[in-house]
Amino acid sequence: MEERVAVIVLAAGQGLRAGTKKQWMALGDRPLLSFSLEIFENHPLIHALYLGVDKDHLEEGKACLEKWAPNKGKKAFAGGERRQDTVYNGLKELEEDTLLVGIHDAARPLASQDLISRVLKKAREKGAAVPAIPLRDTIKEVQWDTVKTTLDRTRLRAIQTPQFFRKEIIQQAYQLARQKGEEATDDASLVEAMGVEVYTVEGEEENFKITYPQDFKRLEDFMGWETRIGFGYDVHPLVPGRPLILGGVEIPHPVGLQGHSDADVLCHAVVDALLGAAGMGDIGELFPDSDPRHKNRPSLEFLEEAAQLIAHQGCQIVHVDATLVLEKPKIAPYKGKMVEEMAKALGISPRRINLKATTTEGLGFTGKGKGVAAYATATLKGRPL
């Protein structure tokens, strides 16, 4: 019979040393914890995922499971005051047929598939296994500002997660710790206190824990991300008998924009900027006006599809800056709604879109009310092309 494996991802901490709840910090507009969920979702030997979050983020936790672990996500549950309280709550959620349990800190977003496989294999063989890495620096025991002794670092290891255990072992360890009032900073310590041997496998330097604010910069370096900027420009004529749609919002006006789709010049410029930053051509290649499927199509859908393509290529949208050029109507009353609609289509926060509008003081085709132009720049973060 196949041994069913469940993983509890811990994301209920207060992030005191990081200065914020680091598990919810955005990396390219997706929360840090989503990377851990995605890693286990994609591992062929993991069957179920449970996410422990603080009670104020239960709905966000459920949404993250649905998005980043749609096949294996079982439940987002409320964590406790301490890390081990959250683990204890998670152990109570496990299904009866679970045989092996993994416990992982959401603040370690770079655990590799190979690492998971190696720890899991050792736990299957021995009952309890953890990843460990040798220490590089000399380690000294210090009291106040005085060195008391120098420790033999050849026998010391830094322990990481995920840690895997037979379900009955880790459940018993937590029951005993609860009865005795014992505390520990990791799960293996409680198993050790029970007299059960814990085995190690080689860990990974990349599998470091986000603890301090500067660790986020280190994370980006490990991910190999680079910043890319794209530019977009579009223009459409104003004609009678057409609605004026800008940023996905229909604006009352005697004339509207002419085009094969809804002719939303603002969305078109943003799409071109995004595609440019991602190195994926232009809007005419992706949504050609010769294709009848795009006849009168809402341009917000173009934004949505472009964002999905960019995400599949491993890029994340950092910021969009756009400028509308038109004489009339005034854009200010509609600007907030336009930003909101575009942000929704792109799957990013409205704070990541800046929208401006200007006139040409009566000069040129925009100044004479014959058309509308739009400029946009997009900033992405992604792996090197």
C-alpha positions, 0 to 999 in steps of 0.5 A: 500500500502506498504510504500517504504523506502529508505536509504541514506548512507553518505560516502563523508567526509574528515575524518579530525579527523581520519587522513584519509578518514575513510569510505575507510579504510580497515577492512580485505580488505573491506572498512568500508562503506561496512558494512553499505551497507550490513546491510541495504541490509539485512534488510527486510523493506528497499527497496532502497539504495543510497550512497553519496561519494566524486566525486573522489570515484564515481567509487569505490562507484558504485562498492561497491553498486554492491558488498555489496548491489546488490539488493537494491543499486540504485545509488552512487552520488557525495556528497558536501563539508558539510555533509548536502550538501551530504544529500541534493544531496541524497534527490534529487535522491529519487524515487517518490514513496519513503515515508520514508527516512533513513539517516545513517553515513557510519562511524557507521558500527555496527547498528543492524537490531533491531535498524533499525526496532525500529527507522523505526517503530517510524518514521512511527508512528510519522514522525521523529525518531532518536536513542539516548543513555544516557550520562555516564559522567558528562557534563560541559560547558567550556569556554577556560579552565574554567568550566562555568556550569554543565549541567543536564545529565539526560535530555541529550542524544547522538544522533546516526544514522540511523535517519528516516523521512517522505520524505516530512518532511526531504525534506522540512527541507533541503529546508528551511535550504538551503534558510536560510543558516542554518547549523546543524551536524545532520538531526534531528536538521533541522527538529526541527528548522522547528518546527516538533517534533522529537522522540527518541528510545533507541540507542546502545552502539555498534553503535558508530561513527568511529571518531579518529584512536583509534576507529578502535581498538574499532571497532574490539573489538566490532566485536569480531574479533580474529587473526588466522594464518594458515600454508601450504606446498605442493610439486610437481615433475618436469616432461617433457611435462607439463607447469610450472605454479606458482602463476597462471603464466606460466613460460617458462621452459623445464619441468613442474609440475606433478599433477591432476590439473595444479599442481600450488604448490604455489597456493596449499600451499596458499590454505592450509594455508588459510583453516588452519587459518579458521579451514576448513580442507585442499586442499585435502578435498576441491578439491580431486584429485579423482574428475574428475572436477579438472583435469587440473583445474587452481589452481587460481580457488582453491584460489578464491573458498577458499576465498569465503568460508572464507568470508562466514564464517565471516573471512577476509584475512589480509596477505599471506606470501609464499616461493617457493623452487626451483633451476631453473628458476629464479622467480624474473622476474615473481614475480610481475605478480604472486602476482597480479594474486593471489591477484585478485583470493583472492579479496585482495590488492597485498600489502597483499601478500609477495612472496619469492623464494629460493634454497637449494644450490643443496641439496635434490630433489629441489636442483637436479631439480626434484621438486618444494616445497612451504611454506605459512602462512596466517593471517586472522581476524574473529569472534571466532570459 
